[in-house]
Amino acid sequence: MHRIARRPGTGGRVWRALLTSAAALLVLTTGASAPATAAVRVPDGVIAGVAVFDRQTGTFTEQLDSSAKFRSASVVKLLIALDYLLGRAPAYSVPAADRARLEPMLRGSDDAAANHYWSANGGSGIVRRMIDEVGLTDTDPPPAGQEGFWGYTALSARDTVRIYRYLLETAPAPVREFVMGNLRQSTRCATDGYDQHFGIAGAFDRPWAVKQGWAGSSFPAGTCTTGASSAGTSSAASGRSPASDAPALDLTRPALHSTGTVGSGDRTIVAVLTLHPVGTSYGKAYTDIGRLTRSLNVPGGTPPAGTWFGTWSDHVNVRRDPSTGNPPITQLPAGVEVLVGCQRKGQAVSVPPYNNDWWAYLPQYGGYISNIYVSSPENKLPNVPECSGS
């Protein structure tokens, strides 16, 4: 039986939730934290909710439609994990069997684990408990008739900030360390084979901690790992089924969300929730949320060194060295924008009528792609240095 109504060591839960809500409302409404949206660049056709909160100054540096509700996709896994861990009071110990589920759920966005806890711990009841516990104002359980779809939980950017503030400032230390520790170990390849290091993870150098979300019928199978597990990718789990008649929440457009913290000491909380036109490819959505995130004022965040370029073709292999002799490290989402750190000559690659022996080093992947797949008219990329050493 799942118990959370009474937890040793968490007395005054309702009072704390009221204080959290009041403090959040004060931050959202006082002149000291007036939204600064001029810098936010939203790509054409994208609907976005953005909130960037600097914990050092206690102010928002960016807000754009921060109260707008989006279907959460996998971001709701933060609430699923938090609900489970708070229910483990007072010791907050995590048995090995649960650790084996929760760690992949937080690091690799594993859907099978979310299915398990959603079913075992009361589904929509998880969301209702966390609304009360954290003091959320824009969050709702999945719509009537869609209660089994945890990805249909409604969430806003400012509520996402509240979740991270709760984790960092209010949650018991073992809960905070478990959740944030796993988010810092986010894997590039999710368990369903999608490359999940878009948004925050691409826009800033570490340290960061992220929980991402994605859902869309136009997104093809993930190509991030060869033979990637497809466990937990059923529509019943992730909210990729046809939309219901509920008009309050957009269940149709592809969703891509990037949430987490950036900078030393988790200085800044970033929440970027986006919807994309129907039919948008994963690579296009990945690129658009990356451009949006890079436009934000994020105190403590350091942009990575390099130059961004578009790519073309499907299943472009990332190699450990500039040749096709070794198995690929991973494959890029089709048409995604990539950061190029340097370039060097290597094995010639032919895609008639083109031939190219230059290779681009992608520091965020730790490998190379042939320049033939980079969107540039020249074999050698302009304004990109040659790689030093062998």
C-alpha positions, 0 to 999 in steps of 0.5 A: 500500500502506498502511503504518503499522507503521513510522513515522519519528519515532514510535519507541517506539510500543508503549511510549508506548501502554502509558504512555498506557494506564497513565496513563489507567487511573490517572486512571480509578481514583484518588480524585482523579478519582472520577466525579461523576455527580449532575449528569448528567440522562439523559432517559427512555428514553435509554441514555448513556455520558458522560465529561468530562475537564478537561485543566487539572486532569487529572481527570474531572468527569463519568463515567457508564457511561464504559466501556460500548460503543456503535456509533461511527457517524461518531465512528470517522472520528476514527480513520480520519483519524488512521490516514491522517495517521500513515501520512504520516510523517515530513512528514505532508503531505496531498495536495490529493486527500486534503485534498478528502476528509478536510476534508469528512469531519471538518467535515461528516461526509462518508460517501463519504470514510470509505468510501474510506479504509475500503476503501483502508486495510484496514477493520478493520485501521485500528481495530486499529492505532489501538487499539495506537497510542492505547492504547484498551481498550474499542474493537473493530472491527465484528463478524464478518460486518459488517466493511464497516460502519465505523459498527459499530466499538465505542467507549466514552466513556472511549476517546473521551477517550483519542482526544482526549488522544492528538490533543492531547498525543501526536500530531505537531503537523501531525496535531493541527493538521489534525484539530483545525483541521477539527473547529473548522470543523464545519459545521452542515449535514452533507453528508447534510443532517442538522443536526449541531450538537447536544450540545456545539455547542448547549450551549456557546459557542465555542471548541469543536471537535466530531465528531458521530455519528448512525445510525438507521432512524427518522431521516428524510432530513436537511433542513438544506440545500435540495438537500443531497447524499446522498453516502455515506449508504448503509447499507453505509457508515454502519451503518444496515442491519438489525441482525446477530445479534451481541448484544454491541453494540446495532445497532438503537436510534438512536444520537446521539453528541457528542464534542469539546473545549470552552473555551480551549486545548481545556481540557475533553474531552467525550464523550456517547454515546447510544442512543434508543428504537426509532422516536425521531425525529431532532428528539427525539434531538437535543433529548434529547442537548442536554438531557443535555449542558447538565446536565454540569459542563464546566470552561471551557464557557460556556452560550449566552445565551437561553431554550430552547423546543420547536418543532412541525411539519416542515420549519420554515424559518429565515429571515434576517429576520422574513418569508417573502420570502427563501429559508430559511437552513435547516430545523429537524429536526422538533420540535427544541428551539431557543435563542431569544435575542430576538423581534420583530414581522414578517410575520404567519404563518397556520396556521389557526386560528392567526395570529402576527406575532411571530418568534423570533431563533435566535442559533445559526442566525443567523435567525428562525422564526415564533413560530407554530411555537414551543411556547408558548400565547402569540403573544409568548414569555414572558420573552424580550426584544424584539430591539433595532435593526432 
